[in-house]
Amino acid sequence: MKEQSRREVLKKSAAYAIFFGALFGGGIYISPKLYAKNNHLRPPGALDENAFLATCIKCGQCIQVCPYHSINMYDIANLNSIGTPYIDAYERGCYLCDLFPCVLACPTGSLQHEVTTADDIRMGTAYINNIDDCFAFIGKKVEEADLEKILSHSNQNEREFAILDKIQNYVGKECTICVDMCPYPNKTDAIEMVYETDKAFPKINQKCVGCGVCVELCPSSVISIVPSKTYEDVHV
């Protein structure tokens, strides 16, 4: 009986050793499939999450060339994605800048080099998370205190200072920031103001690419992004 029990223990130990050896020893191959989740807002042109994690070499080139300082690198708190680039739209969205330098700088194609225009981008899609707090909807004019977080951003170049200059012009006025500041070439195809009787509110449209600029600049934080999803996934 003891000998049989000992054999069972050894069999189980061997099975566990094989499993965990394959798991960790083959981690470069396995981890993308095990851990890939479409909840990361990646830079423009990113492959689907599995392919992105499998090909990104964590070089940081996309981060270095971004003229708006929109791209960050995951730290150890995000273990399965550590070292990979992401965008925190609440801090700074992607401004869909000309030529997409982040895409051009990517040496592996994790950010697809075929991406050349905003129409090629599918980062995700925006949605209104709480219309009852929307300044336009409740008729609240923008006050300087409402823009404090945006104005305190660590801007470092002319493009970023230009954003500040435009945002400051809304103080004392009705809020249409999300629509006016959308970087998509044909703005109203992505987001527009809708006026119904005595109400006004932003409406997300089909061409929204999920860049997150509306999220960054909304003074009441009523807009969010669903990464990697299409308009149809979220709004239909």
N, C-alpha and C positions, 0 to 999 in steps of 0.2 A: 504493500500500500504506500509506504513511504517513497519507494523507488518510483512508483507511478506518479505520485504527486510531484516529485522532483522533476520528472520528465515534462509534466504539464507546465510547470513554472518555467523551465528552460525554453519550451516551445513558445510560450507567451513572450518571454524576454527577447527571444530571437525575432519574433514577429514585430515587436515594438521597435527594436533596433533597426530593422529593415525599413519600417515605415518612417521613423524620424530621420534616419540617415538619408532616405530619398527626399524627404521634405526639406531638410536644411542643406544637404549636400547639393541638391538640384534646385536650390532656391532661385537662381537666376532665371530658370525656365519656368518653374512652378508658380512662383509668387505672383506674377501678373494675373494668372488665371484664378488664383485663390483669392486675391485681395482687390482686384480691380472693381471699383464702384464708380458710377458716373455722377459723383457728387463733388468733383473737383472742376473748378472753372479754369481750364487750361488756356494757354495763349492761342491766338488765332492760327488756324490750320492744323491743330493737333489731330493726330490719328485717334481712332477709338481707344478707350482707356487701356484695354489689354495690350494692344499694339504699341501704344505710347510708352507704357511701363517697360515693355520688352526692348524698345529701341533707344529710349532716351539715355544718354550716357552721363547726364547730370553735369555737363560742362559749364553751364551758366552763361553761355554766350548770348542767349536770347535776353537774359536779364541785363547784361552789360550794355546792349545796344538799344534798349527801349527808351525812346526820347521822353516818355511821360512817367518813367519809373513805375510802370503799372505791374511789372512782373516780379514776383518774390520766389524764394526757394523754400520748400518745406524743410523744417528742422526735425530733430529727433522725436518730437511729440507726434509726428505723423510717420511712424516707423516704416510702413509699407511704401510710402511715397517720398521718403527722405531724399533730399537732394534734387527733386524734380521741380520744375517751375509751375507756378499757379498764379492766379489773379484773385485778389480779395477786392471785390467790387465795392464794398462798403468803404474801403480806403482809397482806391483809385481804379477806375474802369479802364478798358482798352479803347483808345481813341481812333482805332482803325487808320493809322497813319499811312501816308504814301509809301508804297513799295514794301511795306511790312518788313522792316529790318530784322525783326525777331525771326521771321521765317527764313530770310536770306542767310542769317547767321547760323542756323541749325545745321550741324554737319552730318546728321544721320537721316534727315527726312522725317523725324518725329513730328516736326512742324512741316507739313507738306509743301514742297517747293512749287507745286502747281498753283498754289494760292497766290493770286495777284490782285484781286479786287475784293471789295466788301461783299459782293454777291457770292464769292467763293467760301465765305466764312460761315461756320455753324458752331459757335461756341455754346449756344444754349438759347433760351428764350426768357424774356422778362414777364412778370405778372404783377398785378396790383395785390399786395397782401392785406391791405386795410384801407379801403377807400374812405372810411369815416374819419381818418386822420389827414387825408389829403388836403392841403391848403386850398387848392383850387375848388375842391368839392364843398368845403365848409365856408368858403368865401373869406379866408384869412389872408391878409396881405403879408408879404415877407418882411420880417424885421431883421436887423443886423445880428441880433443874438441867435436867430435861427440858422445863420450861416457860419457861426463861430467855428464849428468843426471843419467845415470845408475851407474856410479862410486860413485856418491854422495849419493846413497841410504843408509839409516841408518841401515847398516848390523850389526848384533849383535852376530852371532855365526859362528862356523867353516863351516857349510854348505853354509852360505851366503858369507863368505869370499872366499870360493872355486869358487863361481860364478864370483866374481871380478877377481880372478887370471886368469880364463879362458878368460874372456872378454878382459882383457888387452893385451892378446896375439894377438889380431886381429889388433892392431894399425900398420898401414903401409901395411896391407894386404887387399886382396879382401874380401868382406863381404859375409860370409856364416853363419852368427851367428844364424839366425832363424832355419836353418836346423841342424846345429851342436849341438845347445843347447836344442833342443826339448827333453823333458823328456819321451816321449812315447817310450816304450821298443824297438820297431822296427821303428826307426825314419822315414825312407823313406816311410813307409806305411801311415804316417801322413803328412809329408811335405818333399819335395825333391828339389834339384837344377836341373833345366832343362837348357841344353845348346843347343842353336840353332844358327847356323852360328856364328855371332860375338856377340851374346847376351846370357846372363845368367840371370835367374830369379827363384825365389822360386815358387813352385806349391803346393797348398794344396791338399792333398789326402784324400781318403775316411775314413781312420782310425783316422783322427783328432778328438780329443775329446773336443776341445775348452778350453784347460787349460790356454791359454793366455801367456805362457812364450815367445813365438815369438813376441807377442805384446809388452811385457815389454822390451825386449832386442833389438828390432829393432832400430838402431840409426837414422832412418829417418821416423819412425812412419807410415809405409805404410801398416801395417797389423792391422786388427780389428777382433773382435769376435762378432758373432751373438749368444747371449745366447739362450739356450734351443732348438736350431734348429739342424737338422741333415745335413750331407754333401749334401744329396739329396735335401733338402729344399733350400739350398743356391747356389749350384753349378750345378744342373741339370735342 
